[in-house]
Amino acid sequence: MVCAGRHDFVVNAELAAKWCEDVRAPCKQLVWFDDAGHVVMTEEPGKFLVPLLRYAQPLAERGR
């Protein structure tokens, strides 16, 4: 799972999307945060929790 902020001045949004598109993995997800920059987890902590529970938690539970 890649979480990216639309207002990130460190990582270009278009390049991040292209990179994620090119990644070959059995499971992948690009999650955009429209009101965040580079540090999504501190800029939008409540919204950051949602994709963690939706996408990352099921993978973690399968790995137990």
C-alpha positions as semicolon CSV with decimal commas, in nm:
position;residue;x (nm);y (nm);z (nm)
1;M;0,000;0,000;0,000
2;V;0,132;0,340;-0,098
3;C;-0,019;0,647;0,068
4;A;0,045;0,970;-0,118
5;G;-0,049;1,329;-0,051
6;R;-0,171;1,543;-0,340
7;H;0,025;1,842;-0,205
8;D;0,356;1,659;-0,167
9;F;0,647;1,878;-0,275
10;V;0,902;1,604;-0,207
11;V;0,754;1,330;-0,428
12;N;0,579;1,432;-0,749
13;A;0,223;1,294;-0,756
14;E;0,237;1,194;-1,123
15;L;0,565;1,009;-1,075
16;A;0,432;0,833;-0,765
17;A;0,125;0,717;-0,957
18;K;0,335;0,597;-1,250
19;W;0,578;0,415;-1,019
20;C;0,293;0,240;-0,839
21;E;0,137;0,146;-1,172
22;D;0,465;-0,016;-1,279
23;V;0,514;-0,214;-0,957
24;R;0,446;-0,583;-1,002
25;A;0,305;-0,732;-0,685
26;P;0,034;-0,982;-0,594
27;C;-0,147;-0,707;-0,406
28;K;-0,100;-0,333;-0,429
29;Q;-0,300;-0,020;-0,358
30;L;-0,232;0,350;-0,413
31;V;-0,426;0,568;-0,169
32;W;-0,448;0,943;-0,230
33;F;-0,492;1,202;0,043
34;D;-0,624;1,522;-0,111
35;D;-0,546;1,748;0,185
36;A;-0,199;1,617;0,273
37;G;0,158;1,667;0,165
38;H;0,455;1,439;0,224
39;V;0,382;1,319;0,577
40;V;0,031;1,183;0,537
41;M;0,020;0,997;0,869
42;T;0,077;1,314;1,072
43;E;-0,117;1,552;0,848
44;E;-0,432;1,340;0,831
45;P;-0,400;1,078;1,108
46;G;-0,771;0,988;1,122
47;K;-0,801;0,943;0,748
48;F;-0,472;0,750;0,740
49;L;-0,614;0,485;0,971
50;V;-0,894;0,395;0,726
51;P;-0,676;0,248;0,446
52;L;-0,456;0,077;0,704
53;L;-0,758;-0,109;0,833
54;R;-0,901;-0,170;0,486
55;Y;-0,589;-0,280;0,297
56;A;-0,303;-0,355;0,536
57;Q;-0,481;-0,529;0,822
58;P;-0,622;-0,815;0,608
59;L;-0,272;-0,881;0,469
60;A;-0,125;-0,882;0,818
61;E;-0,391;-1,121;0,942
62;R;-0,328;-1,361;0,654
63;G;0,041;-1,366;0,744
64;R;-0,018;-1,487;1,101
